[in-house]
Amino acid sequence: MAHCVVPEAEAILDKEYPVLDKGFIRLVDYLGGDERVVQSARVSYGEGTKSYREDAGLIDYLLRHQHTSPFEQVVLTFHVKLPIFVARQWIRHRTARLNEISGRYSVMKDDFYVPAPEDVALQSDDNKQGRSAEALEAAAAEAVRVAMAGGQRQSYGDYTALIDQGIARELARINLPLSLYTEWYWQIDLHNLFHFLALRLDSHAQKEIRLYAEVLLDITKKVAPRCCESFERHTLGGVSFSREEFAELKRRLGDSEADSITAGSTELKGKAALTGKALERFEEKLKSGKQK
Ligand SMILES: Cc1cc2nc3c(=O)[nH]c(=O)nc-3n(C[C@H](O)[C@H](O)[C@H](O)COP(=O)(O)OP(=O)(O)OC[C@H]3O[C@@H](n4cnc5c(N)ncnc54)[C@H](O)[C@@H]3O)c2cc1C
């Protein structure tokens, strides 16, 4: 057993990976890597290190079977600069430890997020929680950006005026908008980081947090490349089917046992298992390989 040093991770310690217009992620520190997952899993069997191929196979087996505790033995600490509206989504992931800059203690910096022109879009017609896939026409997008930047300037001006009057920083800050950048140290183990990434790399997540998740995954690949490969293969690239979808799939493959899958369900007996929206979702899943 040994302390794990991962040269690829050492090489990027403290390197700033830019995200959005003014944000970043830095890997501050890490504990363990692929080797630690293997070491800790083998404790169960009292076995030592084996060949590289066997180690990669073991990691893949553990991830595939959701034998998650060895992945909790790997811990990463990140320094993140992110807009507050992204932070509010991020903070919902409770299985991490964090320390954030204090707006009661420090004067907040004049750093606000303004979306790039190609990210300015109308409300989506078919997704209440999202934006349309089409960007606005250039002049309209620029007008939105100018309006946003104007509001931010006004609000930061009001903030500094209150600070200059000696108003407490904890009060002066309360009218600052969600586009203000904040910073934190965020520490999480690899199992829970994968859970975060599965949710926040998904196309349903807001683009801004997705961009952070993409960088987190790139950095994590330096620390634990084999684990990330298995995560990409089974979690990101895998597709799960409901009982009814599975029966439909088997039926299409000509499996005569297909109906026995839904046989236990009285309301489905003798009926087409999938109809309407459920059938549409299934077809879409087969086409795109993504959960809907
Ligand atoms: C696309 C998207 C849209 C969303 N929209 C909304 C929204 O509109 N409104 C909203 O409020 N939230 C929303 N969320 C947040 C979402 O509901 C979850 O709070 C968030 O994704 C964190 O997931 P989690 O609880 O699994 O993660 P974590 O907090 O990291 O927890 C990981 C796992 O640990 C367990 N766990 C952790 N803490 C506890 C606990 N105290 N009690 C029991 N089990 C625990 C759970 O099994 C959990 O799955 C959205 C998330 C996504 C990805």
The ligand as a Gaussian input file, in Angstrom:
#p B3LYP/6-31G(d) Opt

LIG

0 1
 C      -31.958000      19.102000     -14.506000
 C      -32.256000      19.372000     -13.065000
 C      -33.352000      20.150000     -12.716000
 C      -33.646000      20.394000     -11.364000
 N      -34.716000      21.178000     -11.040000
 C      -34.987000      21.461000      -9.743000
 C      -36.081000      22.291000      -9.373000
 O      -36.836000      22.762000     -10.202000
 N      -36.283000      22.571000      -8.057000
 C      -35.464000      22.044000      -7.077000
 O      -35.684000      22.331000      -5.906000
 N      -34.425000      21.244000      -7.403000
 C      -34.146000      20.951000      -8.695000
 N      -33.085000      20.155000      -9.014000
 C      -32.229000      19.656000      -7.929000
 C      -32.484000      18.150000      -7.666000
 O      -33.802000      17.926000      -7.217000
 C      -31.489000      17.624000      -6.599000
 O      -31.672000      18.330000      -5.398000
 C      -30.045000      17.800000      -7.044000
 O      -29.872000      17.323000      -8.351000
 C      -29.128000      17.052000      -6.090000
 O      -29.333000      15.680000      -6.274000
 P      -29.110000      14.641000      -5.090000
 O      -29.981000      14.967000      -3.921000
 O      -29.265000      13.271000      -5.677000
 O      -27.558000      14.900000      -4.753000
 P      -26.781000      14.883000      -3.373000
 O      -27.285000      15.920000      -2.461000
 O      -25.331000      14.919000      -3.743000
 O      -27.108000      13.511000      -2.745000
 C      -26.645000      12.294000      -3.316000
 C      -27.538000      11.163000      -2.813000
 O      -27.347000      11.047000      -1.397000
 C      -28.599000      10.821000      -0.747000
 N      -28.820000      11.912000       0.214000
 C      -28.001000      12.987000       0.430000
 N      -28.470000      13.746000       1.424000
 C      -29.607000      13.166000       1.849000
 C      -30.560000      13.480000       2.839000
 N      -30.427000      14.530000       3.652000
 N      -31.608000      12.652000       2.988000
 C      -31.774000      11.570000       2.213000
 N      -30.896000      11.211000       1.234000
 C      -29.837000      11.985000       1.066000
 C      -29.645000      10.730000      -1.842000
 O      -29.797000       9.383000      -2.186000
 C      -29.037000      11.454000      -3.002000
 O      -29.472000      11.020000      -4.282000
 C      -32.791000      19.870000     -10.341000
 C      -31.689000      19.088000     -10.709000
 C      -31.417000      18.827000     -12.031000
 C      -30.215000      17.982000     -12.379000

